[in-house]
Amino acid sequence: MDILLHICCAPCLIYPFSSLNKKKFRIKGFYYNPNIYPSEEYIRRKSALGVVGKHLKIDVEYPDYEPADYFHAITCNQGPHARCAICFMLRLKKTAEFAKTNGFKAFSTTLLVSPYQDHELLKDCGGQVAREAGVDFYYEDFRVGFNQAQIEAKELKIYRQKYCGCKYSIKK
């Protein structure tokens, strides 16, 4: 089955790609992350994904970087849970729309590899977006491969960021 995989960053791609590949999915990547701040961080993550993408031999679609999409969707007055939910919905909706338009039967996200993300919230957002778009959301708890993927990213000398990407998650 063809699956469109939303990619949040290069290190988080490693294990989900491996797991889906073993299950015989034909995988295309989708790097849509208007939440990443500042733009230099976006470029750094995109560059790292280019290296990992070549290493894994995955074709990745790179929609335009439009941080205004993110900042129009959220406000700084919202708490972290609300901002994360809106951010997940924004990115997964764009992924699902691309999947539907381009003939994919399902979509998923590498966000599911992170032990720092709210999996129930991700699963709920993915399910809602899937119903609205008319394409399946593939849920798998990829967290079991997080540590190994971090080791592989380090061995590949791939940039590993210290925050999810949004302005509000930067630790000063």
VEXSE-352149 format. One record per residue (C-alpha): residue in three letters; x, y, z. Coordinates in nm, 2 decimals, padded with zeros to 4 digits. Layout:
N
{type:Ala	px:X	py:Y	pz:Z} $
...
//
This chain:
172
{type:Met	px:00.00	py:00.00	pz:00.00} $
{type:Asp	px:00.12	py:00.35	pz:-00.07} $
{type:Ile	px:00.14	py:00.58	pz:00.23} $
{type:Leu	px:00.23	py:00.94	pz:00.27} $
{type:Leu	px:00.44	py:01.00	pz:00.57} $
{type:His	px:00.45	py:01.34	pz:00.73} $
{type:Ile	px:00.81	py:01.41	pz:00.84} $
{type:Cys	px:00.87	py:01.64	pz:01.13} $
{type:Cys	px:01.25	py:01.60	pz:01.12} $
{type:Ala	px:01.53	py:01.38	pz:01.00} $
{type:Pro	px:01.61	py:01.18	pz:01.32} $
{type:Cys	px:01.24	py:01.10	pz:01.37} $
{type:Leu	px:01.21	py:00.96	pz:01.01} $
{type:Ile	px:01.46	py:00.68	pz:01.07} $
{type:Tyr	px:01.26	py:00.43	pz:01.28} $
{type:Pro	px:00.91	py:00.49	pz:01.12} $
{type:Phe	px:01.06	py:00.45	pz:00.78} $
{type:Ser	px:01.22	py:00.12	pz:00.88} $
{type:Ser	px:00.91	py:-00.01	pz:01.04} $
{type:Leu	px:00.68	py:00.08	pz:00.75} $
{type:Asn	px:00.93	py:-00.05	pz:00.50} $
{type:Lys	px:00.94	py:-00.39	pz:00.67} $
{type:Lys	px:00.56	py:-00.40	pz:00.64} $
{type:Lys	px:00.60	py:-00.35	pz:00.27} $
{type:Phe	px:00.45	py:00.00	pz:00.25} $
{type:Arg	px:00.56	py:00.22	pz:-00.04} $
{type:Ile	px:00.65	py:00.54	pz:00.14} $
{type:Lys	px:00.66	py:00.90	pz:00.02} $
{type:Gly	px:00.77	py:01.17	pz:00.26} $
{type:Phe	px:00.60	py:01.50	pz:00.32} $
{type:Tyr	px:00.79	py:01.77	pz:00.50} $
{type:Tyr	px:00.53	py:02.03	pz:00.60} $
{type:Asn	px:00.62	py:02.21	pz:00.92} $
{type:Pro	px:00.52	py:02.58	pz:00.92} $
{type:Asn	px:00.55	py:02.57	pz:01.30} $
{type:Ile	px:00.93	py:02.56	pz:01.29} $
{type:Tyr	px:01.09	py:02.88	pz:01.42} $
{type:Pro	px:01.31	py:03.06	pz:01.33} $
{type:Ser	px:01.35	py:03.01	pz:00.96} $
{type:Glu	px:01.72	py:02.92	pz:01.00} $
{type:Glu	px:01.60	py:02.62	pz:01.21} $
{type:Tyr	px:01.36	py:02.52	pz:00.94} $
{type:Ile	px:01.65	py:02.53	pz:00.68} $
{type:Arg	px:01.88	py:02.33	pz:00.91} $
{type:Arg	px:01.61	py:02.06	pz:00.96} $
{type:Lys	px:01.53	py:02.05	pz:00.59} $
{type:Ser	px:01.90	py:02.01	pz:00.51} $
{type:Ala	px:01.94	py:01.72	pz:00.76} $
{type:Leu	px:01.63	py:01.55	pz:00.61} $
{type:Gly	px:01.79	py:01.58	pz:00.26} $
{type:Val	px:02.09	py:01.38	pz:00.39} $
{type:Val	px:01.87	py:01.11	pz:00.57} $
{type:Gly	px:01.63	py:01.10	pz:00.27} $
{type:Lys	px:01.92	py:01.01	pz:00.04} $
{type:His	px:02.05	py:00.76	pz:00.29} $
{type:Leu	px:01.71	py:00.59	pz:00.31} $
{type:Lys	px:01.62	py:00.64	pz:-00.05} $
{type:Ile	px:01.29	py:00.80	pz:00.02} $
{type:Asp	px:01.13	py:01.06	pz:-00.21} $
{type:Val	px:01.02	py:01.36	pz:-00.01} $
{type:Glu	px:00.78	py:01.64	pz:-00.11} $
{type:Tyr	px:00.87	py:01.98	pz:00.03} $
{type:Pro	px:00.57	py:02.22	pz:00.02} $
{type:Asp	px:00.66	py:02.59	pz:00.07} $
{type:Tyr	px:00.76	py:02.70	pz:00.41} $
{type:Glu	px:00.48	py:02.92	pz:00.53} $
{type:Pro	px:00.52	py:03.01	pz:00.90} $
{type:Ala	px:00.22	py:03.25	pz:00.86} $
{type:Asp	px:00.00	py:02.94	pz:00.83} $
{type:Tyr	px:00.10	py:02.84	pz:01.18} $
{type:Phe	px:00.09	py:03.19	pz:01.34} $
{type:His	px:-00.26	py:03.25	pz:01.19} $
{type:Ala	px:-00.38	py:02.93	pz:01.34} $
{type:Ile	px:-00.25	py:02.97	pz:01.70} $
{type:Thr	px:-00.22	py:03.25	pz:01.95} $
{type:Cys	px:00.03	py:03.29	pz:02.23} $
{type:Asn	px:-00.26	py:03.31	pz:02.48} $
{type:Gln	px:-00.33	py:02.95	pz:02.43} $
{type:Gly	px:-00.18	py:02.69	pz:02.66} $
{type:Pro	px:00.07	py:02.43	pz:02.53} $
{type:His	px:-00.19	py:02.16	pz:02.49} $
{type:Ala	px:-00.42	py:02.38	pz:02.28} $
{type:Arg	px:-00.13	py:02.50	pz:02.06} $
{type:Cys	px:00.00	py:02.15	pz:02.01} $
{type:Ala	px:-00.35	py:02.03	pz:01.90} $
{type:Ile	px:-00.39	py:02.31	pz:01.65} $
{type:Cys	px:-00.03	py:02.25	pz:01.52} $
{type:Phe	px:-00.10	py:01.88	pz:01.48} $
{type:Met	px:-00.43	py:01.94	pz:01.30} $
{type:Leu	px:-00.26	py:02.20	pz:01.07} $
{type:Arg	px:00.02	py:01.97	pz:00.96} $
{type:Leu	px:-00.19	py:01.65	pz:00.94} $
{type:Lys	px:-00.46	py:01.82	pz:00.75} $
{type:Lys	px:-00.22	py:01.94	pz:00.48} $
{type:Thr	px:-00.07	py:01.59	pz:00.47} $
{type:Ala	px:-00.41	py:01.42	pz:00.44} $
{type:Glu	px:-00.51	py:01.67	pz:00.16} $
{type:Phe	px:-00.20	py:01.60	pz:-00.03} $
{type:Ala	px:-00.24	py:01.22	pz:00.02} $
{type:Lys	px:-00.60	py:01.23	pz:-00.11} $
{type:Thr	px:-00.52	py:01.45	pz:-00.41} $
{type:Asn	px:-00.23	py:01.23	pz:-00.50} $
{type:Gly	px:-00.39	py:00.89	pz:-00.47} $
{type:Phe	px:-00.25	py:00.77	pz:-00.14} $
{type:Lys	px:-00.48	py:00.54	pz:00.06} $
{type:Ala	px:-00.32	py:00.64	pz:00.40} $
{type:Phe	px:-00.11	py:00.89	pz:00.57} $
{type:Ser	px:00.09	py:00.89	pz:00.90} $
{type:Thr	px:00.34	py:01.10	pz:01.08} $
{type:Thr	px:00.69	py:01.06	pz:01.23} $
{type:Leu	px:00.56	py:01.26	pz:01.53} $
{type:Leu	px:00.45	py:00.92	pz:01.65} $
{type:Val	px:00.81	py:00.82	pz:01.72} $
{type:Ser	px:00.86	py:01.09	pz:01.99} $
{type:Pro	px:00.81	py:01.01	pz:02.35} $
{type:Tyr	px:00.77	py:01.39	pz:02.40} $
{type:Gln	px:00.45	py:01.41	pz:02.20} $
{type:Asp	px:00.09	py:01.34	pz:02.32} $
{type:His	px:00.01	py:01.01	pz:02.14} $
{type:Glu	px:-00.36	py:01.02	pz:02.23} $
{type:Leu	px:-00.39	py:01.37	pz:02.10} $
{type:Leu	px:-00.20	py:01.28	pz:01.78} $
{type:Lys	px:-00.42	py:00.97	pz:01.73} $
{type:Asp	px:-00.74	py:01.18	pz:01.78} $
{type:Cys	px:-00.62	py:01.45	pz:01.54} $
{type:Gly	px:-00.51	py:01.20	pz:01.28} $
{type:Gly	px:-00.85	py:01.02	pz:01.30} $
{type:Gln	px:-01.04	py:01.35	pz:01.27} $
{type:Val	px:-00.84	py:01.47	pz:00.98} $
{type:Ala	px:-00.87	py:01.13	pz:00.81} $
{type:Arg	px:-01.25	py:01.13	pz:00.83} $
{type:Glu	px:-01.26	py:01.49	pz:00.69} $
{type:Ala	px:-01.03	py:01.42	pz:00.41} $
{type:Gly	px:-01.15	py:01.07	pz:00.32} $
{type:Val	px:-00.82	py:00.89	pz:00.35} $
{type:Asp	px:-00.70	py:00.66	pz:00.63} $
{type:Phe	px:-00.48	py:00.76	pz:00.91} $
{type:Tyr	px:-00.22	py:00.49	pz:00.99} $
{type:Tyr	px:-00.14	py:00.48	pz:01.36} $
{type:Glu	px:00.16	py:00.29	pz:01.50} $
{type:Asp	px:00.33	py:00.35	pz:01.82} $
{type:Phe	px:00.68	py:00.41	pz:01.68} $
{type:Arg	px:00.82	py:00.52	pz:02.02} $
{type:Val	px:00.99	py:00.18	pz:02.06} $
{type:Gly	px:01.24	py:00.28	pz:01.80} $
{type:Phe	px:01.31	py:00.63	pz:01.93} $
{type:Asn	px:01.64	py:00.57	pz:02.11} $
{type:Gln	px:01.78	py:00.35	pz:01.84} $
{type:Ala	px:01.70	py:00.62	pz:01.58} $
{type:Gln	px:01.87	py:00.88	pz:01.79} $
{type:Ile	px:02.18	py:00.66	pz:01.80} $
{type:Glu	px:02.17	py:00.62	pz:01.42} $
{type:Ala	px:02.12	py:00.99	pz:01.36} $
{type:Lys	px:02.42	py:01.06	pz:01.58} $
{type:Glu	px:02.63	py:00.80	pz:01.39} $
{type:Leu	px:02.52	py:00.97	pz:01.06} $
{type:Lys	px:02.62	py:01.30	pz:01.21} $
{type:Ile	px:02.27	py:01.43	pz:01.15} $
{type:Tyr	px:02.15	py:01.75	pz:01.32} $
{type:Arg	px:01.93	py:01.66	pz:01.63} $
{type:Gln	px:01.74	py:01.95	pz:01.76} $
{type:Lys	px:01.66	py:02.03	pz:02.12} $
{type:Tyr	px:01.30	py:02.15	pz:02.08} $
{type:Cys	px:00.99	py:02.05	pz:01.89} $
{type:Gly	px:01.03	py:02.34	pz:01.65} $
{type:Cys	px:00.78	py:02.61	pz:01.75} $
{type:Lys	px:00.87	py:02.94	pz:01.90} $
{type:Tyr	px:00.70	py:02.85	pz:02.23} $
{type:Ser	px:00.90	py:02.54	pz:02.28} $
{type:Ile	px:01.25	py:02.70	pz:02.27} $
{type:Lys	px:01.43	py:02.65	pz:02.59} $
{type:Lys	px:01.64	py:02.96	pz:02.67} $
//
